[in-house]
Amino acid sequence: MQKFDRRELLGGTLAGAFAAGLYTTVTAEDALPQQHQGPLARGQPPPRVIDTNVSLFQWPFRRLPLSETDALLKKLRARGISRAWAGSFEGLLHRDVAGVNARLAAECREYGSNMLVPFGTVNPALPDWEEDLRRCAEEHHMPGVRLHPNYHGYSLKAPEFERLLRLATERKLVVQLATAMEDQRTQHPLLQLDDVDLTPLSEIIQRIPDTKLVVLNHKATGAAFTSLVKTPGVYFDMSRVNATDGISRVMRTLPPDRVVFGTHAPFLIYESAMIKVYESNLTETETSAVLHQNAELLVSQTDA
């Protein structure tokens, strides 16, 4: 795939739209200069895209664009998303996790038309969390769950975390682990949270070899990331991977089938994630793997 030049973007249509606060009206095709559009070139079918990292309902600390499900869904469809794995912002602070997951499942049924795939919240620091996990699998038929250890006040060294992974693996559920939801510099002063420390994860996963765990919102750098490179069953989304050729760096470091496309929408904007894919100089095969094939394989393994 041709390399995308970020400087051309900064001088082009999308940069002007951002400055005017109109980014929601700009398509990915408009953002990419004609000579750099690759599979997005006009006259070619758009690539299939599975977004493994979106969230529904209200972000607790400020109003986000596209916080209404129908608006977010319209945006995703306009950008060629074929399926989106959806968690719930309510799961961060609500103690009634069963209610959070019931609303999420209902919202996905009502608005998703088989496009929104619910990933329920489980908080192993709360009583009876095993029942929440059971409901996600048996009542809501969710393919996976999403964890927020820093918001829920436990570390990966907690015995409940390993037990949760074991129970989820027995049910063939994908486990998504959000290492962060926003940059520490923008956090509310009464809720200052460090990113989740992934250091214990490699050893734990080695004790549960069939676990399928997707690390969300990680920058894919540092010693903990390095320790996970050789740990099968640990996948990374690319929503917070930065720098030119950042995605290609991760795909040259990890096995290429362990990187999935994720936008962290609506907290982050979709165009940013797609631009990172197209500026990373991936091959056509690598692009297809990131945009949909790896996620499809991950879910098919849970159904096997």
N, C-alpha and C positions, 0 to 999 in steps of 0.2 A: 504494500500500500504506500502511496505517496506520502511524504512527510508533510504535516500541517505546520504552517508558519504562524506562530502566535502573533507576531508583529503585524501580519496582514489582518488578523482579526481585530487588533486594537485600533487599526485605522479604518475599519470597515463598518458594515451595517450593524452588527451586534453591539459593538462598543457604543455607537451613538444611541442605540435603543436603551442600553443600560443607563447611560447618562441621563436619559429622559424619563427613566423609570418605566419603560414600555417593553421590558424584555419578554413578557408573556405573549406578545403578539408576533415575535420573531421566530421563524422556523429554523431548524438546524440547517436546511438547505440554504436559507438566506445568509446564515452565519458563515458558511464555508465558501471561499472564493471558487469560481467555476473550475479552475484548473486543479483544485485540491479536494474536490468533493468525493473522489473515489466511489464507493458503492452508493453514496448519496447523490451522485451526479444525476441531473435531470434526464429523464428518459429511461432510467434504470430502476428496477424494483427496490424499495427500501429494504434494508436488512431486518431480519427478525431480531427483536430485542426483548429480553426478560430482565426487568428491574427487580433485583432481589432485596431492595432496601427503600421502601416508602413507608410512611406512617399516616394514619387517619386521625381525625378529630383535632382538638385545639392544643397547640403548644402552650404549656402552662404559663409562660413568662411574657409573651407578647403575641400580638396578632400577626399571623403569617399570611402572605398571599397564597391562594389555593388551599386554604385550610378547610374549605367545604369539599366534601367528597365528590360531588358532581363536577365542580370546577377542576379539581385535580385530575379526575378521570378524563375529562375533555382534553386537558393539556397532554396527558400521557398518550391518548389515542392520536392526537394531532402530531405527536412526535414519533409515532410508529411503534410505541410500546405494545407488545402483544400480550404480555402478562406482567403483573406486578405482585411481589410478595409484600403484604401489608401488615405492619404492626400497629400498635395504638399508642399515641402520646399519653392517653389516660393511664396506661400501665406504669408510667414513671412514678406517680405520686399517689394514686388511688390504692386504698387498702382492700376494697372490694374487687379482688381480681376476677372472681367469677362473673361479676357484672360487666367488667371491662371486656372480657372475652366474649360474652354473649352479645354485647352491642357490636363488637368488631365483626363477629360472624354474621350478624343480621345486616350490618352495613354492606359487607362484601356481597351478600346475596342480593340485596336490593339494588345496588348501584353497579356491581361489578360485571354482571353478565358473563361469568366465567373468566373475567380478566383479573379481578382482584382476588388474591389468594391469602386468606387470613393466617397469620402467625401469632398465636396467643401469647400473652404474658404469663410467666411463672415466676413467683418470688419465693425462693426456698427459705427466706428469713421469716416468713409468715406461717402461722399454724395451718395444717391441713393442705399444704401446697400440693401434695401428691394427688388430692382430689381435683385440683385445678388442672394438673397435667392430664389426668384421666379424662376429664371433660373435653379438653382440647382434642384429644385423640378420638374418643368414642362418641361424644355427642356432637361436636362441631366438625369432626372429620378434617381437622387441620393437618397439613403435612409436616408441620414443625412448630416450634415455639421460639420466642425471643426473650433474652435475658438482659437485665440492666443491673449488674452487680454494684456499681458505684452508687446509683440512685437507691438501691434497696439495702445497702449497708452490709454487704458480706464480701469477703475476698474469695479468690479461687482456691485458697487453702482450706476453706470451710468444708467439713465433711458432707454437708448438705449439697454442696455443688457437685461433688463427685457422685453422690447418690442420684441426683437429678440426671446427670449424664447417663448413668447406668440405666435408669428407668426409661429415659427417652430412647436410648439405643435399643432396649428390649422392644419398644413399640415402633421401632424403625422411623423415628421422628428426626428431622433435621433440627439442630439446635443453632440458633443465631445468638451470638454474644456481642452486644454493643459495647465497645470500649469507651465510647464517649458519645455525647449528643451535641455538644457545642464546644467551641474553643473556651478555654478557661478564662480568657480575657474578657469575654462577654457574659459570663455567668452572673446570676443574681448574687449580690453580696451576702445574702443569708444562706445561699446554697452553693458553696464553692467545693467542687468535686474534682479530684484527680482522675485521670484516665485509668481504666482498669489495668492492673499489673498482670501481664500475661505470663510472667516467669514460671509459675507452677504448672502451666497448661500442658506442656510437652510431656512431662512425667505422668500426669493424670491420664492423658489420652493414650499413652502407651499401655496403661492398665485396662483400657476399654477400647480395644483395637477396632471395633466396628462403628465407633462414633463418627457421625458426620456433623462437623461443627464449622459454621461460617462466622468468621470474625468480621464485624461491621465497624466502619468508621475508624479504622486504624491507618496510620500513615505508612505502614509496611517498612519501617526502619527500626534500628536499635537491636540490642542483644536478644530481647525476647522474640522478636520476629525471626532473627537468625536461628534461634533454637528450634523454631517451629517449621523451618524450611524442610527439614528431614523427617517431619512428623506426619505420616499419612493420615488422612481424614480431616485435616485442618485446612479450610479454604479462607480466602480473603476477598472481600469486596474492595472496590477501588474508589469509593466516594471521597476519601480524604488523601488519596495519593496525589502528591504535588510534583511540580517541576516538569520541564520538557522531557519527553520520553519516559515519564514516570511509570506509565503502565508497562511499557516494554521492559523497563528495568525489573519490575516485579516479575514479569513473565519469564525473564531470563534467570531469575533467582529461584522462584518457585517452579515446581512442575507446572507446565502451562495449563493443565486441566484443573488447577486449584485456584484460579482467579475468576471471579464472577463480576458481572456488571451491577453496580448499585449507585443510586443517585443521592440517597438521603433526602429525597423530596418529601414534603415541600419545604423542609428547613433549608436545603440547598437547592439551587436551580438545576433543572435537567440539562440545559445547554452546556453547563460547565463540565458535567460528566462526559457527555458525548464528545465535546471538543477534546478532552483529554485522551479519549480513545483514538481519535483521528489525527492527533498530533504526535502520537507515540510510534509512528512508523512500523506498525504491525503488518504482518502478512495477512492475506485474505483468510487463510486458515486460522491464524491466531485471533483475528477480529471476530470470526464466527464463533470461535470457542468462548471468548469473553462475553460476547453479546447475548448468546443464548444456549450454546451447546453444553457448556459446563453445568449451568443451572438445570437444564433438562435432565442431564445424566444424574445429577445429585438427587433430584426428586424421584427419578425412576428407580434408583437404588433403594430408596425408602419404601417403594411400592413392591419391590421384588419379594 
